[in-house]
Amino acid sequence: MDAQPLPTVIQGGMGAGVSRWPLARAVSRAGQLGVVAGTALDVILARRLQAGDPGRHMRRALAHFPIAGVAERILERYFVDGGKADSERFEPLPHFDLEIAPDREELIVAGSFAEVFLAKEGHDGLVGINLLEKIQVPNLAAIFGAMLAGVSYVLMGAGIPKAIPGILDGLARAEPVALPIDVRDAEPSDRFQVRFDPRAFCKGDPPPLKRPRFLAIVSSVTIGSVMAKKASGRVDGLVIEGSIAGGHNAPPRGALKLNEDGEPIFGPRDVPDIEAIAKLGLPFWLAGSYASPEKIREAREQGATGVQIGSAFAFCAESGYDPELKRRALAQIQAGAARVLTDGRASPTGFPFKVFQLPGTASDAQVFEHRQKVCDLGYLRHAYLREDGAVGWRCASEPEKAFLKKGGKPEDIPGRKCVCNGLMANLRLGQTRPDGTLEDALMTCGADLTPIVELLAAKGPGYTALDALEHVLGHPVAATSGPSLNATPTS
């Protein structure tokens, strides 16, 4: 590990495009770890370009992409000068498979590169990228794109990412790498992989790459111990995420029990053993209701290096939420009327998912029931072995007949929401359907709204990432020098 100082605050990955580059850049310039969400950056790049690329940010980043021809091909296919009409659909992307089509692979690499490049532009602070082990297929190309841009950290949760540290080593050496893929209904002896070859992608030697630090996001000492002792390479730290954190949560341990609102009940077995985690000997950060100086002090007293903060940043001015959605959500929080539900059925992954209850979004039962199901993004599909021995893909949120035909279980269907399309709609990048309607948003947030309430009282609904950071740390923070790069909501 190099001498680079470890951050006290990690700005969390709060969903695709919400932890966008202006937010990560603001936190990084203030001396902490700014993090971009790495999920679906290929779709986000393509849709930002089709929306006209306000501010020219995507084109500016692509102009620095170091592999000849890639940026030109992407711009030729997706850029719409002045932006597409609101009534026009975004161009759909083909679903990825174990063999990723070359043009899709280029889009994954370039999307990841662009987001990290813009977050790092004009300063030398720490920038990380947050990815999900659950979304396995695009991760190798996404990591490579982030490394091309000089990413400082890779963070990964939603599973046990044992293979990733060794993959970082391989990519830094410009070697071909492979990631084992989980395939349901397969025999234990079956082996399925997705592969990525840096030299094949670059059609020659890639630029020199530095291995980023790797942080595993875990919920228990058991998984932390697996990462510390059995990972394929060096693990540089752990983020210990509690059940009240936003986004996907690890399911409760033991028999599933629900409260009167249908939420999974977490018990003493779900509380991480911090003393045992400290004994693993790795730096660690605590996440889930740690957004205050007192909680940071408490974390450090338990041996933590610092904390990860999500929701306080998710609603700041620099986050990627559609400004109108953000305004409505903050009004609810300010009025004391906000509610965050830990929905055990919403996500097709089977992981509980925290949903901000906002009328007019997919959290609204009438809105949810009205939506015609379609699976046109496919990030949360899971692989399964078909009867013919080939790998197929299914999602409990896709049209029911298709899911059942692929061997899906009827009991897995009720209540499943299209998280993929909901997250795009959060960014004002939702798809226009054939009938002219737009996809419905699906907002996520941590259960503890106290820091947001306090920030609203002190700064108002336009509070910034720097305001949030100063509130968390309890003292003024100075940003490093560098130009202020404003971004429009779709940038």
Secondary structure, DSSP 4 states (H G I P E B T S, - for coil): --SPPPPSEEE---STTTS-HHHHHHHHHTTSBEEEE-TTHHHHHHHHHHTT-GGGHHHHHHTT-SSTTHHHHHHHHH--TT---TTSPPPPPPPP-SS--HHHHHHHHHHHHHHHHHHHTTS---EEEEEETTS-TTHHHHHHHHHHTT-SEEEEESS--TTHHHHHHHHHTT--EEEE--EET--TT---EEEE-HHHHHTSPPPP-PPPEEEEEESSHHHHHHHHHHSSS---EEEEE-TTSSSB-PPPSSS--B-TTSPBPP-GGGS--HHHHHTT-S-EEEESS--SHHHHHHHHHTT-SEEEE-HHHHTSTTS-S-HHHHHHHHHHHHTT---EEEESSSSTTSS-EEEE--TTSTTSHHHHHHSPP--SS-TT-EEEE-TTS-EEEE-TTS-HHHHHHTT--GGG-TT---HHHHHHHHTT-PPBPTTSPBPPP-----S--HHHHHHHHHH-TT--HHHHHHHHHTS--PPPS-------TT-
